[in-house]
Amino acid sequence: MTLSSTARQIVFWVLIIAGAILLYNLVNPRGAKTEAIDLTTLTKRIDEGGIKQLTLEQNEAIAIDVSNQELRAQVTSDQIRNEIFKKANEKNQDGNPKVLKFEDKSGSSSYFSDAYHLGAAAVHYRHLGFHAAADAVRWKQSALIW
């Protein structure tokens, strides 16, 4: 069975249009709607238990709420990032963290921020041969090194 020239052109253009639609859907998925929010709204939603996943990146916090909507808040300093970290790991009435899944991809892994994140009174880095007091780091005072 051979197709006429007109039929071949119709099939060709149908395939081109179908390919363009598939490519568009691949590049622009429908369910990935994001909403930009401020840090006050983010911490309020964390307190209310409305955030199920939180990822801290270098300059923003990306949260997924209970209705699977992506929320993005700009993070401008390490101090703000640490406050969000602390708020997300607080316990609710059941004793569980307020945010069930938390990731820190910010790349700020300095020794002093590690001391803050651990929340210990003092951290000793034996392999480096110094101690750092977490309270001095938390309040951005001079670090106590001995």
C-alpha positions, -999 to +999 in steps of 0.1 A: +000+000+000+015+033-011+004+066+002-002+096-020+020+126-017-008+146+001-013+118+027+025+116+033+026+154+039-003+152+064+014+124+083+046+143+083+030+175+097+010+155+123+043+139+135+060+173+136+032+188+157+030+159+181+068+160+186+066+197+193+039+192+219+058+164+236+090+185+237+070+215+252+055+192+279+089+178+287+105+213+291+075+229+309+059+204+334+025+214+346+028+205+383+060+225+391+044+257+402+065+276+426+056+305+449+081+330+462+075+337+499+093+357+526+112+343+556+084+353+580+058+333+561+082+304+559+088+303+596+051+307+603+043+277+580+070+256+597+055+264+631+020+255+619+033+221+606+025+231+570+059+222+555+068+185+549+102+189+532+128+217+534+160+221+515+185+248+523+207+259+495+234+286+493+210+315+487+175+301+492+153+278+511+131+255+491+101+241+509+074+217+499+041+222+518+015+196+526-004+203+493+028+196+473+034+232+463+070+244+461+078+275+481+110+295+477+125+320+502+157+340+497+184+333+524+208+362+527+231+352+555+244+323+575+226+336+606+192+334+588+201+299+575+209+288+610+176+301+623+157+282+596+177+251+605+169+255+642+132+262+635+129+231+612+144+208+638+123+220+667+100+193+681+062+196+679+038+183+707+043+147+695+081+149+699+087+148+661+106+175+642+083+201+627+097+194+592+099+157+585+125+158+557+153+183+559+184+187+537+212+212+539+229+217+505+242+251+513+278+241+514+285+261+545+304+235+564+329+256+583+340+244+617+321+272+635+288+265+618+293+228+625+297+238+662+265+258+660+245+230+642+255+204+668+242+226+695+268+214+719+283+235+747+317+229+734+331+210+704+365+195+703+382+188+670+408+163+682+424+159+647+428+196+644+439+202+679+415+230+689+382+235+707+354+259+698+326+271+721+293+269+704+277+298+723+304+322+712+298+312+676+260+313+679+260+349+690+288+359+666+310+368+694+347+360+693+352+323+692+368+308+722+397+287+710+420+268+733 
